[in-house]
Amino acid sequence: MDIVCLDMEGVLVPEIWINVAERTGIEELRITTREEPDYDKLMANRIKILKEHELSLRDIQSVIASMGPMEGALQFLDRLRSKTQVVILSDTFTEFAQPLMRQLGWPMIWCNDLVVDEKQMIISHRMRLHDGKRKAIQALRNLNYRTFAAGDSYNDLTMIKEADGGCLFRAPRNILSEYPDLPLVETYDAFLAVIERFLGQ
């Protein structure tokens, strides 16, 4: 039994925080897991910046509501789901993901939660598990699944290495130079072809 595990941001939808940075003009919010491998440090800094600028969860959600899947992502996901089971493993948050999952046809997603106060200000983040992507791959293996994993950022590397097969998708130059052994695909057609080979189709 096979299952494909995909990152969300940068693979199926644009980077949420980059869109927030562009909408608000706060350049510090452009930093993502493509540049910062320590996710807790990254989120603590984001929450600090949001507090300084008095930006609430609703402000972030209004940006997300204007976003959509990357061009070709929905068609790719539909084709992939007709061939095998798919789960999205993301370090994003339930409060962010819902409108995007609606636009992608409600695929399964395993992600995290935010803690907000009575004014809808984000005060902390709650990770389902630390290194949850890798642990999800391990759990799926214990359930006798053969896994393929793909993503584009530092926080995807452990799941790609742990999986039975995997690749990077449109990863930035810094990750490619540090991990030249990992296969790279740049288009959804090439992405699907790599997965089909893994599936033996």
N, C-alpha and C positions, 0 to 999 in steps of 0.2 A: 504494500500500500504506500503510495507516494503522497507528499504534501509539499506545496511551495509556500515559502515564508518570505514576505516582501516588506521592506521598509515603506513608509508612506510618503513623508515629505522628501522632495527631490526625486522620487521614483514615480509616484502617481499624482501627486499634487504639488504645487509650488511651496517653497519654504514659507511657513506662516509668519515667522518673526521678521523675515526680510520684507514681506508685504506690510507688516506693522511698522517697520522702520521707514519704509517709503511713504506710508500714509501720514505718519506723525512727524517725520523729519528727524527722528532720534537715531543717529547713525550707529550708536553703540548696540542697538537692538539687531543690527545686521549680522552679528556674530552667531554662528550656528555650530552644530556638532561637526561640520566640515572643517572648522578651525580649532575648536576647543573640545578635546577628548573627555574632559571631566564634566559630566552632565550636571551633577549637583552644584558644582561651582558656577556653571553656565546659568542654571536656573536661579540660583541665589542672586546673581548679578542682575538678571532680567527683572526679578521681583523688586530689587532695590531701585532700579531705574523707573519701573512703573510707579512705585510709591513717590519717587521724587517728582514725577511729572503728573501725578494724580490721575493715572489711567486705570480704569477698572476692567474687570472681566468683560463687561458689556461692550466696552470700547474695543477690546480685542475681538470679541465675537462679531462686531459690526464689520470689521475688516475681513474676517473669515467668510462672512455671509456674501461678500462681493467676489470671493475667489471661486474658482472651479478647478476641475481636474486639468492636468497638463494635456496639451494637444495629443490625441491618440491614446491617452491612458485608459479611457473607458472601453474603447474597442479592444485594446490589448487585454485588459482584465476580463472582459466578456469572453474573448477567445480562449484565454488561459483557463477560466473556470469551466469551460465546456470540455476541457481535457483532463483536469485534475482538481483536487481540493486546494484551496488557497486560504491562508490566514495572513493578515497584516499584523506584523509585530512592530509596534511604534513606541517611542518614548514621549509621544504627545499625550494629550489629556482628553478624557471623555468630553469635557466641556468644550473642547476645540473641534473634536473629530466629527461630531454628529452631522452637521450640515454637509461636510465633505463626503461622509459615508453615504448619505442620501443621494448625492450626485453620482456616486460610483455604484449604485444598485445594492447598497447595504451588504458589502462583504463583511466577513468576520474580522474583528479587530481586537487585539489585546493591547491595552495601553494603561495609562495611569490616571490619577485624579488630582485636582487642585483643591486647596483649602482657601475659602474666601470668608470675609467678615460680613457684617450686616450691611455694609455699604457696597458690597460686591467688589471690594479690593482683594487682590490675590495676596495672601499672607504667607503661603508656603505651598510646596508640592509634595504629593505622597506617591512614591514609587511603589508599584505593585510588587516588584522585586528588583534589587540591584543586579545589574547584568542580566536583566530579565530576558533579553533576546536569546542569549546563549542558553540560559536555563530552560527556555521554552523548547529549543531544539533538542536538548537532552531529554526533556519530558516526552516529547513526541517520539524520540527514538525508543524510549522505554515502553511506549505504546505500540511498538513495531512499525512505526512509520519510517520510510526512507525520505530524507528531507533535502530540499534545495532552498538556499537562502540567497537573497540579493538586497543590496542597499548601496548607499553612496557616501556614507560618513563614517567617522571614527567609531561611533556607537553601533555600527553594523558589523564591524570586523570580526568580533568574537563569534557572532552567529554564523557568518559566512565560513569561518574556519572550522567551526564545530559541525556544520552540516555535511551531508554526504556529497553534495555538489553545491556550487554557488558561483556568483560573479558580482562584480561591481557594475553599477549602472550610472553612467555620466558622472563619475567621481571627479573631484577636483585634482589639479596637478600635484598638490602636496601629498595627497593620499596615494596617488599612482606612483610617485617617486619613492615613497616609503614602503609600498607593498607591490613591487613590480611582478610578483609571482601570481597575483590574483587576476583572473580573466576580467576583461572590461568589454561592455557593450555600450553602444551609443544610441541605438535606435530600438524602437519597440519590435520591429520585425526581427532584428538580430537577437533581441532579448528572448522572444518567443522561440526562435530556432534553437538557441542554447538550451532552453528548458525542454523542448521537444526531444533533443538528443539525450538529455538526462533521463527522460521518461521512456526512451526507446521507441518514440513515435516517428 
